[in-house]
Amino acid sequence: MTAILERRESTSLWGRFCNWITSTENRLYIGWFGVLMIPTLLTATSVFIIAFIAAPPVDIDGIREPVSGSLLYGNNIISGAIIPTSAAIGLHFYPIWEAASVDEWLYNGGPYELIVLHFLLGVACYMGREWELSFRLGMRPLDCVAYSAPVAAATAVFLIYPIGQGSFSDGVAGVFGGSLFSAMHGSLVTSSLIRETTENESANEGYRFGQEEETYNIVAAHGYFGRLIFQYASFNNSRSLHFFLAAWPVVGIWFTALGISTMAFNLNGFNFNQSVVDSQGRVINTWADIINRANLGMEVMHERNAHNFPLDLAAV
């Protein structure tokens, strides 16, 4: 009996680290883009949560009229917001160490700029990570192409528009999540189509109307997306997936219409209080609300750079 012993090749610590980072066998794929994505998105998320709960009022217009946006300063889950960086800061890079104190940094809206810059860097790295995982699995990189649309939209409203307006106080929120779901599904399906044609033919020619066979591999799509985010973020049931993609925008539009309809009748947020009541709480039907709203409109047009927020959120 002959035993053959082979010497195991020694791999350096750096080599093992590189193999672990780029391994597609991990439950959560990291990748080189993930090395930068994870800390930036964690930072943006942590600061957003803390600021949404407890940030002090911010002098958004640079006129010494701070506006509160956090829950602990009188807002609810609907009216709460991260107040943008002060117009007095403009487009200056404003990290914590550039301020004289943390209180000054908070007063001038430093958390907003921190969140925006880390968020944009993080989602750009997420897009690169999608390409990286597609490359290592031999898939077409259509996911990162589709994902570039919400990234471009978020960059336009969080960075390009403020640059054009000359201040981070003119940023716009709420476009990233809505456009993300619109781009995600089609790109994932197209990246995992079952090839029925040659390299010289379009992949679309491999589908015949009414065919019984699946046209894409949902297992491959599930495995890709499960490693890109986490296992349970990906649907393993095609019917529930398509129901979700149908219900999400429909329910969102329903609630948007509901919000506009309720605010049209001067209902005060989730308190559902009429604006003018007597001492017994009975509603007084007057034109006062209409006149007050017209006065606010004239005031805003007269001084466009001030009073962009309701006065009851202005800190005294």
C-alpha positions as CSV (number, residue, x, y, z in Angstrom):
1,M,0.0,0.0,0.0
2,T,1.4,3.3,-1.0
3,A,0.3,6.6,0.6
4,I,0.9,9.8,-1.4
5,L,1.1,12.9,0.7
6,E,0.8,16.2,-1.0
7,R,1.9,19.4,0.6
8,R,-1.0,21.8,1.1
9,E,-0.4,25.2,-0.5
10,S,-0.3,27.8,2.2
11,T,-2.5,30.8,1.6
12,S,-1.7,34.1,3.1
13,L,-4.2,35.9,5.4
14,W,-4.8,38.4,2.7
15,G,-5.5,35.7,0.2
16,R,-8.0,34.0,2.5
17,F,-9.7,37.4,3.1
18,C,-10.0,38.0,-0.7
19,N,-11.5,34.6,-1.3
20,W,-14.0,35.2,1.5
21,I,-15.0,38.6,0.2
22,T,-15.5,37.4,-3.4
23,S,-17.0,34.0,-2.5
24,T,-20.5,33.3,-4.0
25,E,-21.0,30.5,-1.4
26,N,-21.6,33.0,1.4
27,R,-25.2,33.4,2.5
28,L,-24.8,37.1,2.0
29,Y,-22.5,38.1,-0.9
30,I,-20.1,40.9,0.1
31,G,-17.9,41.7,-2.8
32,W,-15.4,44.5,-3.1
33,F,-18.1,47.0,-3.6
34,G,-19.8,45.7,-0.4
35,V,-16.7,46.6,1.6
36,L,-17.6,50.2,1.1
37,M,-21.3,49.8,0.8
38,I,-21.9,48.2,4.2
39,P,-20.3,50.9,6.4
40,T,-21.7,53.8,4.4
41,L,-25.3,52.5,4.4
42,L,-25.1,51.5,8.1
43,T,-23.9,55.0,8.9
44,A,-26.7,56.6,6.8
45,T,-29.4,54.4,8.3
46,S,-28.2,54.8,11.9
47,V,-28.0,58.6,11.7
48,F,-31.3,58.8,10.0
49,I,-33.1,56.8,12.7
50,I,-31.4,58.8,15.5
51,A,-32.1,62.2,13.8
52,F,-35.7,61.2,13.0
53,I,-36.3,60.5,16.7
54,A,-34.3,63.0,18.5
55,A,-32.7,65.7,16.3
56,P,-33.1,69.3,17.6
57,P,-34.7,72.0,15.4
58,V,-32.7,73.1,12.4
59,D,-32.3,76.6,11.0
60,I,-33.2,75.5,7.5
61,D,-33.5,78.9,5.9
62,G,-30.6,80.5,7.6
63,I,-32.8,83.2,9.1
64,R,-32.6,82.1,12.8
65,E,-36.0,80.4,12.7
66,P,-35.3,76.8,13.5
67,V,-37.8,74.2,12.3
68,S,-38.3,70.9,14.2
69,G,-38.6,67.6,12.4
70,S,-38.0,64.9,14.9
71,L,-40.5,62.9,17.0
72,L,-39.3,64.2,20.3
73,Y,-39.9,67.8,19.2
74,G,-43.6,67.6,18.4
75,N,-43.9,65.6,15.2
76,N,-45.7,62.4,14.4
77,I,-44.7,59.6,12.0
78,I,-46.3,61.5,9.1
79,S,-45.0,65.1,9.8
80,G,-41.5,63.9,11.0
81,A,-38.6,64.5,8.6
82,I,-34.8,65.0,8.6
83,I,-34.6,68.8,8.2
84,P,-32.2,69.7,5.4
85,T,-28.9,71.5,6.0
86,S,-29.2,75.2,6.6
87,A,-29.2,77.6,3.6
88,A,-26.5,79.4,5.5
89,I,-24.2,76.4,4.9
90,G,-25.1,76.3,1.2
91,L,-23.1,73.7,-0.6
92,H,-20.1,73.7,1.8
93,F,-18.8,70.3,2.9
94,Y,-20.0,70.3,6.5
95,P,-18.7,67.3,8.6
96,I,-18.8,67.3,12.4
97,W,-15.2,68.4,12.7
98,E,-15.8,71.6,10.7
99,A,-18.3,72.9,13.3
100,A,-17.3,74.6,16.5
101,S,-19.5,72.2,18.5
102,V,-21.9,69.3,18.0
103,D,-24.7,71.7,19.0
104,E,-23.8,74.0,16.2
105,W,-23.6,71.1,13.7
106,L,-27.0,69.9,14.7
107,Y,-28.5,73.5,14.6
108,N,-27.2,73.9,11.0
109,G,-28.6,70.5,9.9
110,G,-25.4,68.6,9.6
111,P,-27.1,65.2,9.9
112,Y,-28.9,65.7,6.6
113,E,-25.8,66.2,4.6
114,L,-24.1,63.3,6.3
115,I,-27.1,61.0,5.5
116,V,-27.3,62.1,1.9
117,L,-23.6,61.7,1.1
118,H,-23.3,58.4,2.8
119,F,-26.5,57.2,1.2
120,L,-25.6,58.1,-2.3
121,L,-22.2,56.5,-2.0
122,G,-23.8,53.4,-0.5
123,V,-26.4,52.9,-3.2
124,A,-23.8,53.5,-5.9
125,C,-21.7,50.7,-4.3
126,Y,-24.8,48.5,-4.1
127,M,-25.2,49.0,-7.9
128,G,-21.6,48.0,-8.4
129,R,-22.1,45.0,-6.1
130,E,-25.0,43.8,-8.3
131,W,-22.7,43.9,-11.3
132,E,-20.0,42.1,-9.4
133,L,-22.3,39.2,-8.3
134,S,-23.7,38.9,-11.8
135,F,-20.2,38.7,-13.3
136,R,-19.1,36.0,-10.8
137,L,-22.2,34.0,-11.5
138,G,-22.0,34.4,-15.3
139,M,-25.3,36.3,-15.5
140,R,-26.1,39.2,-17.7
141,P,-25.6,42.5,-15.7
142,L,-29.1,43.8,-16.3
143,D,-29.9,44.2,-12.6
144,C,-27.3,46.9,-12.1
145,V,-28.5,48.6,-15.4
146,A,-32.1,48.7,-14.1
147,Y,-31.0,49.7,-10.6
148,S,-29.1,52.7,-12.1
149,A,-32.5,54.4,-12.8
150,P,-33.5,54.8,-9.1
151,V,-29.8,55.7,-8.3
152,A,-29.9,58.4,-10.9
153,A,-33.2,59.7,-9.7
154,A,-32.0,59.8,-6.1
155,T,-28.7,61.5,-7.1
156,A,-30.6,64.1,-9.2
157,V,-32.9,65.2,-6.3
158,F,-30.4,64.8,-3.4
159,L,-27.3,66.1,-5.1
160,I,-27.7,67.6,-8.6
161,Y,-30.8,69.7,-7.7
162,P,-29.2,71.2,-4.6
163,I,-26.1,72.0,-6.6
164,G,-28.2,73.8,-9.1
165,Q,-30.1,75.7,-6.4
166,G,-27.0,76.5,-4.4
167,S,-28.0,74.8,-1.1
168,F,-28.6,71.4,0.4
169,S,-31.7,72.9,2.0
170,D,-33.4,72.5,-1.4
171,G,-33.1,68.7,-1.6
172,V,-36.2,66.6,-2.4
173,A,-37.0,63.3,-0.6
174,G,-39.1,60.2,-1.5
175,V,-38.1,59.1,-5.0
176,F,-35.6,56.3,-4.3
177,G,-37.9,53.6,-2.9
178,G,-40.7,54.2,-5.3
179,S,-38.6,53.8,-8.4
180,L,-36.6,50.8,-6.9
181,F,-39.4,48.3,-7.1
182,S,-40.3,49.4,-10.6
183,A,-36.9,48.5,-11.9
184,M,-36.1,45.4,-9.8
185,H,-38.4,42.6,-11.1
186,G,-38.0,42.9,-14.9
187,S,-34.3,43.1,-14.7
188,L,-34.0,40.1,-12.5
189,V,-36.3,38.0,-14.8
190,T,-34.4,39.1,-17.9
191,S,-31.1,38.2,-16.3
192,S,-32.3,34.6,-15.5
193,L,-34.0,33.7,-18.8
194,I,-33.7,30.1,-19.9
195,R,-31.8,30.2,-23.2
196,E,-33.6,28.5,-26.0
197,T,-31.7,30.1,-28.9
198,T,-28.2,30.4,-30.2
199,E,-25.7,33.2,-29.5
200,N,-26.6,34.8,-32.8
201,E,-30.3,35.0,-32.0
202,S,-32.2,37.2,-29.6
203,A,-33.1,35.5,-26.3
204,N,-36.7,36.8,-26.9
205,E,-37.0,34.4,-29.8
206,G,-36.9,31.5,-27.4
207,Y,-40.4,32.2,-26.1
208,R,-43.5,30.9,-27.8
209,F,-46.9,32.3,-26.8
210,G,-48.9,29.8,-24.8
211,Q,-45.9,27.6,-24.0
212,E,-46.2,25.5,-20.8
213,E,-42.6,25.7,-19.8
214,E,-41.2,28.4,-17.6
215,T,-39.4,31.1,-19.5
216,Y,-37.1,32.0,-16.7
217,N,-35.4,30.2,-13.8
218,I,-37.0,31.5,-10.6
219,V,-34.6,29.3,-8.6
220,A,-31.6,31.1,-10.1
221,A,-33.3,34.5,-9.6
222,H,-34.1,33.6,-6.0
223,G,-30.5,32.5,-5.3
224,Y,-29.1,35.6,-6.8
225,F,-31.3,38.1,-5.0
226,G,-31.1,36.1,-1.8
227,R,-27.3,36.5,-1.7
228,L,-27.5,40.1,-2.8
229,I,-29.7,41.2,0.1
230,F,-30.7,38.3,2.4
231,Q,-32.5,35.0,1.9
232,Y,-36.1,36.0,2.9
233,A,-36.0,39.3,0.9
234,S,-36.5,37.2,-2.3
235,F,-39.8,35.5,-3.1
236,N,-39.7,31.8,-3.9
237,N,-43.3,31.8,-5.0
238,S,-43.9,33.4,-8.4
239,R,-47.6,34.1,-7.7
240,S,-47.0,35.8,-4.4
241,L,-44.2,37.8,-6.0
242,H,-46.4,39.1,-8.8
243,F,-49.2,39.9,-6.3
244,F,-46.8,42.0,-4.3
245,L,-45.6,43.9,-7.3
246,A,-49.2,44.6,-8.3
247,A,-50.4,45.5,-4.7
248,W,-47.4,47.7,-3.7
249,P,-48.0,50.6,-6.2
250,V,-51.8,50.3,-6.0
251,V,-51.9,50.6,-2.2
252,G,-49.3,53.4,-2.4
253,I,-51.5,55.4,-4.8
254,W,-54.6,54.7,-2.7
255,F,-52.9,56.1,0.4
256,T,-51.6,59.1,-1.6
257,A,-55.1,59.9,-2.8
258,L,-56.4,59.4,0.8
259,G,-53.8,61.8,2.2
260,I,-54.6,64.5,-0.4
261,S,-58.3,64.1,0.1
262,T,-58.1,64.4,3.9
263,M,-55.8,67.4,3.8
264,A,-58.2,69.1,1.4
265,F,-60.6,69.4,4.3
266,N,-58.1,70.8,6.8
267,L,-57.9,67.7,8.9
268,N,-54.9,68.1,11.2
269,G,-52.7,65.1,10.4
270,F,-53.7,61.9,12.3
271,N,-55.5,64.0,15.0
272,F,-58.4,64.6,12.7
273,N,-59.2,67.9,14.3
274,Q,-60.9,70.7,12.5
275,S,-59.1,74.0,12.6
276,V,-61.8,76.1,14.2
277,V,-63.8,74.8,17.2
278,D,-65.6,76.3,20.1
279,S,-64.9,75.7,23.8
280,Q,-67.1,72.6,23.8
281,G,-65.2,71.2,20.8
282,R,-68.0,71.8,18.3
283,V,-66.9,72.6,14.8
284,I,-67.4,76.3,13.8
285,N,-68.1,76.4,10.1
286,T,-66.4,79.5,8.8
287,W,-64.3,80.7,5.9
288,A,-61.4,81.3,8.3
289,D,-59.4,78.3,7.0
290,I,-59.7,79.5,3.4
291,I,-58.6,83.0,4.3
292,N,-55.8,81.8,6.4
293,R,-54.5,79.5,3.6
294,A,-54.7,82.4,1.2
295,N,-52.7,84.6,3.6
296,L,-50.0,81.9,3.9
297,G,-49.8,81.6,0.2
298,M,-49.3,85.4,-0.2
299,E,-46.7,85.3,2.6
300,V,-44.7,82.5,0.9
301,M,-44.8,84.3,-2.4
302,H,-43.7,87.6,-0.8
303,E,-40.7,85.9,1.0
304,R,-39.9,82.8,-1.0
305,N,-36.9,81.8,1.1
306,A,-38.7,81.6,4.4
307,H,-41.7,80.0,6.0
308,N,-41.6,76.8,4.0
309,F,-42.8,74.8,7.0
310,P,-46.0,75.1,9.1
311,L,-45.5,77.7,11.8
312,D,-46.6,75.2,14.5
313,L,-43.4,73.3,13.8
314,A,-41.1,76.3,14.2
315,A,-39.2,76.2,17.4
316,V,-39.8,79.2,19.8
